């Protein structure tokens, strides 16, 4: 029963604000771009890296066009493809962590709020993380990532803590955001 409850919780985090009854088809035009409609997950980026006594790798994805919570309004005088200056979106991250201190592997799910300025010049991502570690079992915590050019290229600095593992960590990751190219290809 606990597994079913956790599964429902994870599904609720994966699918924010999506209703099939209100879903409209995503129309491609010169004045608008869309990611994907419906329940289709779209790969948004991937990351690999590590820090003191920790190694990490993961993927970021979004589910449908409802992942974009806010974006700068499009100027009426502009024709063709346009990328908003400010964007706030809901992304989900699945990652693998190897903890050298406790000699354990963990899988974590992180629903995140991501703020992007000028597409990738500066990004801030923050959110909780829940998962399972080999020795400590169920684990949860919080993390904040700062990336983009503020992260020295395509890197991101992540600061976080895991409660049951009693781990406060810092990682520097190679963080490649694919969202811009996903939007261009549709």
C-alpha positions, 0 to 999 in steps of 0.5 A: 500500500505504501508503494501505491501511495508513493507511486501516486505521489510521483505521478502527481509531481510528474504531471503538473496541471495537465488535463486531457479534457482541456488539452488543445492541439499545439499549432505551429506558426511563425508567431508561436512555438510550443514544446509538445502537447499532451503527456509526452515527456520531452528531454530538456537536458542532461548533466554529469559531474561531481564534487567532494566525495560525490559523483552525479549524472542525470536528465531533465525533462518536461511534460507538455506545454503546461511546463512553462509557467511564465514567459516574457510577452512577445513584442507585436512587431516581431516576425519569425521565431522568438525566444522569451527574455525571462522564463519560469518553467517546471522541469523534472530531473531524474539522477543517479548519485554515487556517495563515496563517503557512505559507499552507496548508490542512490536514484533521486527524482527532483521536481524543479522550478527553473528560471532562465534569463536570456535562454541560457545566460543565467539559470537558477533551479530549485526544488526538493528531491526524493529517492532511494539510496542503497544503504540508507533507504528512502531519502529526501532533501533539497537542492539549488542549481546555478548555471548557464554562463554564470556557471562558467560555460555550460556548467552548473553549481549545485548545492544540496542536502540529503536528510537520511544520508546526513549529507550536505553536498556541492557538485559542479556538473557539465549541464547541457540544456537541449530545450532550445533545440527541442523548441526549434525542431518542432 
